[in-house]
Amino acid sequence: MEEMMTSENERRTHAAQAEISIRMDRLQLTVLEPLINTMDRTPAVPPNHLSAASSLDETVIQQRGRKCLPVSWSPDTELKGNSTIHSFVQTTPKNASHLTSPTLADTLRFAARKRLLFENSERIPLTQKEVDFSIPQQFEISSPIKSTPPNKKTRLEKTMEYNEPFDVALKGLSPSQLIDIIKSVTYKHPEIEYEIRKNMPVPDLSPLEQKLHYLKSNIYKGLPTSRLTSKIDSLAYSRVSTHLAAFKKCLVEQGNVLVESQHWESVIKYVFLAWKYVRATPVWDNEAHNTNRKQCFRALTNFCMTALKEGILEKDLLIDTQDKLQGMVADSEYIQSCIKQIQEQL
């Protein structure tokens, strides 16, 4: 039994050694002939020169050869080469007997010599005829800040011969034109001024009243017409605030014209006339919205006070004015100052 086991072990050992020898034979490397370009091989090179001792990298490096310039032409490459040649020629000193590479000192010396020659050279100034830097007129930009103001031309009044009736011609003139005509005529003929003063009427207040009536009607036209909405609340005021401002402006301007004309009796009549229209304007729920109404009363009070101080009024007119002013105190307390002024004069 032991002899059989020993023979079995020996048989396995011989089988394992045979397997190892076979595998070792497979691991042996076979040196192959390196790949060589057949076109590069020449008869002058012996075959044994390319031995297996050279590595693959060395073989690839040997096959590369020298670098050559590209076949396609490039202007940048040629310009770069020409610039190096020109710079070498320009920086070479003139007295050099043979071509040598320029040093830094020679280059700086040559550049300084060129700069001195350029500075000392005579410069020919350009005349205005040769070079014109003026801007065309169509492209000029006028600035109201930098430019000088133009000379103001005197206005010439154009006159014309008018064959129509004289009163028809005067209707087309403005108040300032009429004043200028009358002043020029009375300056040449003083007796005419006396006639005009003697026949001068009082100012007509009907056009002023018509304008106030028109503006007051615009206020009421702008108010809401529905029965379900209030006509004196903030919403209604916002709809007619523009008309209220226009009414106040017209009232003040008309009063100023009468005060400047110094027709004092007409000023007092205008105060009573305009007071009725101001009283007829709406009184709003919000007290701040009644500012325009108060300002109108205050302006009329100032007109009346100016007429009482500046004008020389008759006693009967003062008494009548005082009686009317008593009924206006309820609208504005400012009118009491006018009543006191009348009492002092009486």
C-alpha positions in Angstrom: 0.0 0.0 0.0 2.8 2.4 0.8 4.6 1.6 -2.5 1.5 2.5 -4.4 1.2 5.9 -2.7 4.9 6.6 -3.3 4.7 5.9 -7.0 1.6 8.1 -7.3 3.4 11.0 -5.7 6.3 10.6 -8.0 4.1 10.6 -11.0 2.4 13.8 -9.9 5.8 15.5 -9.2 7.0 14.6 -12.8 3.8 16.0 -14.2 4.1 19.3 -12.3 7.7 19.7 -13.4 6.8 19.1 -17.0 4.1 21.7 -16.8 6.5 24.2 -15.3 9.0 23.7 -18.1 6.4 24.2 -20.7 5.3 27.5 -19.2 8.9 28.7 -18.9 9.4 28.0 -22.6 6.3 30.3 -23.3 7.8 33.1 -21.3 10.9 33.4 -23.4 11.0 36.6 -25.6 11.8 36.5 -29.2 13.8 39.4 -30.5 12.1 40.7 -33.6 13.7 42.9 -36.2 12.8 46.5 -35.6 10.4 48.3 -38.0 12.4 50.2 -40.5 11.2 52.4 -43.3 12.4 50.6 -46.5 12.6 54.0 -48.3 15.2 55.3 -45.8 17.4 52.2 -46.1 20.3 52.8 -48.5 22.9 50.4 -49.9 25.6 52.5 -48.1 24.2 51.4 -44.7 25.1 47.8 -43.8 22.3 45.6 -42.6 24.2 44.7 -39.5 24.3 48.4 -38.4 20.7 48.1 -37.4 21.1 45.6 -34.7 18.6 44.6 -32.1 20.6 46.5 -29.4 18.9 49.8 -30.4 15.6 50.5 -28.6 12.4 51.4 -30.3 12.5 55.1 -29.1 15.8 55.6 -30.7 14.6 54.1 -33.9 11.6 56.5 -34.0 13.9 59.5 -33.3 16.2 58.5 -36.1 13.3 58.3 -38.5 12.1 61.8 -37.8 15.0 63.6 -39.6 15.5 67.4 -39.6 12.6 69.8 -39.4 11.8 71.7 -42.6 10.0 75.0 -43.3 6.3 74.6 -44.1 5.4 74.4 -47.8 2.7 77.1 -47.5 3.9 80.7 -47.6 3.2 82.9 -44.5 3.6 86.7 -44.6 4.2 86.8 -40.8 7.1 84.5 -41.0 8.7 86.3 -43.9 8.1 89.8 -42.3 9.7 88.6 -39.1 12.8 87.3 -40.9 13.1 90.5 -43.0 12.8 92.7 -39.9 15.7 91.0 -38.2 17.8 91.5 -41.3 16.9 95.2 -41.6 17.5 95.9 -37.9 20.9 94.2 -38.2 21.8 96.4 -41.2 20.5 99.7 -39.7 22.2 99.3 -36.4 25.6 98.4 -38.0 28.0 101.3 -37.7 29.0 102.9 -41.1 32.7 102.9 -40.4 32.8 99.1 -39.6 35.1 97.3 -42.0 33.4 94.0 -41.6 29.9 92.9 -40.5 29.7 92.2 -36.8 26.8 91.6 -34.5 25.7 95.0 -33.0 26.1 95.5 -29.3 23.6 97.3 -27.0 25.9 100.4 -26.7 26.0 100.8 -30.6 22.2 100.5 -30.8 21.6 103.2 -28.1 24.2 105.5 -29.7 22.6 105.2 -33.1 19.0 105.8 -31.7 20.2 108.9 -29.9 21.9 110.3 -33.1 18.6 109.8 -35.0 16.6 111.6 -32.3 19.0 114.6 -32.3 18.8 114.8 -36.1 15.0 114.8 -36.1 14.8 117.5 -33.4 17.3 119.8 -35.2 15.6 119.4 -38.6 13.7 122.4 -39.8 9.9 122.0 -39.7 7.8 123.6 -42.4 4.6 125.0 -40.8 1.4 124.2 -42.6 -0.6 127.2 -43.8 -4.4 127.6 -43.4 -4.8 127.1 -47.1 -3.1 123.7 -47.0 -4.9 122.3 -44.0 -8.4 123.5 -43.0 -9.7 122.2 -39.7 -12.9 124.3 -39.8 -16.2 122.5 -39.2 -18.8 122.7 -42.0 -21.6 125.0 -41.2 -24.2 122.3 -41.4 -22.5 120.4 -38.6 -22.0 123.3 -36.3 -23.7 123.0 -32.9 -24.6 126.3 -31.2 -24.6 126.3 -27.4 -26.8 128.8 -25.6 -24.4 128.8 -22.7 -21.0 129.3 -24.3 -22.0 131.4 -27.3 -22.5 135.1 -27.0 -26.1 136.3 -27.2 -27.0 137.8 -30.6 -27.6 141.4 -31.0 -31.3 142.1 -30.4 -32.9 143.8 -33.3 -35.0 146.8 -32.6 -38.6 146.1 -33.4 -40.0 148.4 -36.1 -43.7 149.0 -35.9 -45.2 148.6 -39.3 -47.8 151.2 -40.2 -50.4 151.0 -43.0 -53.0 153.1 -44.6 -56.4 151.9 -43.6 -59.3 153.3 -45.7 -62.1 151.7 -43.6 -64.0 153.6 -40.9 -61.8 154.8 -38.0 -63.8 153.0 -35.2 -63.6 149.7 -37.1 -59.8 150.0 -37.4 -59.4 150.6 -33.7 -61.3 147.4 -32.8 -58.4 145.2 -34.1 -55.8 146.9 -31.9 -54.7 145.6 -28.5 -55.0 147.8 -25.4 -51.3 148.5 -25.4 -51.4 149.7 -29.0 -54.3 152.0 -28.3 -52.4 153.5 -25.4 -49.3 154.1 -27.5 -51.3 155.8 -30.2 -53.1 158.1 -27.8 -49.9 159.0 -26.0 -48.1 159.9 -29.3 -51.0 162.0 -30.5 -51.5 163.9 -27.2 -47.7 164.5 -27.0 -47.8 166.3 -30.3 -51.2 168.0 -29.6 -51.6 168.8 -25.8 -55.1 170.2 -26.4 -56.4 166.8 -27.4 -55.4 165.4 -24.0 -57.7 167.9 -22.3 -60.6 166.9 -24.6 -60.0 163.2 -23.9 -59.9 163.7 -20.1 -63.1 165.7 -20.3 -65.0 163.0 -22.2 -63.4 159.9 -20.7 -66.1 157.4 -19.5 -65.9 155.1 -16.5 -64.7 151.6 -17.1 -67.3 149.2 -18.4 -67.6 146.3 -15.9 -70.0 144.2 -18.0 -67.3 142.2 -19.8 -65.6 141.5 -16.5 -68.9 140.2 -15.1 -69.6 138.0 -18.1 -66.2 136.3 -17.7 -66.8 135.7 -14.0 -70.3 134.3 -14.8 -68.8 131.9 -17.4 -66.2 130.6 -15.0 -68.7 130.1 -12.2 -71.0 128.1 -14.5 -68.0 125.8 -15.4 -67.6 125.0 -11.7 -71.2 123.8 -11.4 -71.1 121.9 -14.7 -68.2 119.9 -13.4 -70.1 118.7 -10.2 -71.6 115.2 -10.3 -75.3 115.2 -11.3 -76.3 111.9 -9.6 -78.7 112.3 -6.6 -76.9 109.4 -4.8 -73.6 111.3 -4.6 -72.6 114.4 -2.6 -71.8 117.6 -4.5 -69.6 119.0 -1.8 -67.4 116.1 -0.8 -63.7 115.5 -1.6 -64.6 113.5 -4.8 -66.6 116.4 -6.2 -63.9 118.9 -5.3 -61.3 116.9 -7.2 -63.4 117.2 -10.3 -63.8 121.0 -10.2 -60.5 122.0 -8.6 -59.2 123.2 -12.0 -62.2 125.4 -12.5 -61.9 126.9 -9.1 -58.3 127.9 -9.8 -59.2 129.5 -13.1 -62.0 131.5 -11.4 -59.6 132.9 -8.7 -57.0 133.8 -11.3 -59.4 135.7 -13.4 -60.9 137.6 -10.5 -57.4 138.7 -9.2 -56.2 139.8 -12.7 -59.2 141.9 -13.4 -59.0 143.6 -10.0 -55.3 144.4 -10.5 -56.0 146.0 -13.9 -58.6 148.3 -12.3 -56.3 149.2 -9.4 -53.4 150.0 -11.8 -55.8 152.3 -13.8 -56.6 154.1 -10.6 -60.4 154.2 -11.3 -61.2 154.0 -7.6 -64.9 154.1 -7.8 -64.9 151.4 -10.4 -62.7 149.3 -8.1 -65.3 149.5 -5.3 -68.0 148.6 -7.7 -66.0 145.6 -9.0 -65.6 144.4 -5.4 -69.3 144.3 -4.8 -69.9 142.7 -8.2 -67.3 140.0 -7.8 -68.2 139.3 -4.1 -71.6 137.9 -5.2 -69.9 135.4 -7.6 -67.5 134.3 -4.9 -70.3 133.8 -2.4 -72.1 131.6 -5.0 -69.3 129.1 -5.2 -69.7 125.8 -3.3 -68.7 125.5 0.3 -67.0 122.1 0.8 -67.2 119.6 3.6 -63.4 119.6 4.0 -62.3 123.0 5.4 -59.0 122.8 3.5 -60.8 122.8 0.2 -62.3 126.2 1.0 -58.9 127.9 0.6 -59.6 129.3 -2.9 -62.9 130.8 -1.6 -61.1 132.5 1.3 -58.3 133.8 -0.9 -60.8 135.4 -3.3 -62.5 137.2 -0.4 -59.1 138.3 0.9 -58.1 139.7 -2.6 -61.3 141.7 -2.9 -60.8 143.1 0.6 -57.3 144.3 -0.4 -58.7 146.0 -3.6 -61.3 147.8 -1.5 -58.8 148.9 1.1 -56.5 150.2 -1.6 -59.3 152.2 -3.2 -60.3 153.7 0.2 -56.7 154.8 1.0 -55.6 156.0 -2.4 -58.8 157.5 -3.8 -60.6 160.7 -2.9 -64.2 159.5 -2.6 -67.3 161.5 -1.9 -69.1 161.3 1.5 -72.2 159.8 0.0 -70.2 157.1 -1.7 -68.4 156.2 1.5 -71.7 155.9 3.5 -73.2 153.7 0.8 -70.1 151.6 0.8 -70.2 151.2 4.5 -73.8 149.9 4.5 -73.0 147.3 1.8 -69.9 146.1 3.6 -71.9 145.4 6.8 -73.8 142.7 5.0 -70.5 141.1 3.8 -69.0 140.5 7.2 -70.7 137.2 7.5 -68.8 135.9 4.5 -65.4 137.0 5.5 -64.1 138.7 8.7 -61.4 140.5 6.7 -63.9 143.1 5.5 -64.1 144.7 8.9 -60.8 146.4 8.2 -62.4 148.3 5.4 -65.3 149.3 7.6 -62.9 150.8 10.1 -61.1 152.7 7.4 -64.4 154.3 6.2 -65.3 155.2 9.8 -62.0 157.0 10.2 -62.5 159.0 7.0 -66.1 160.0 7.9 
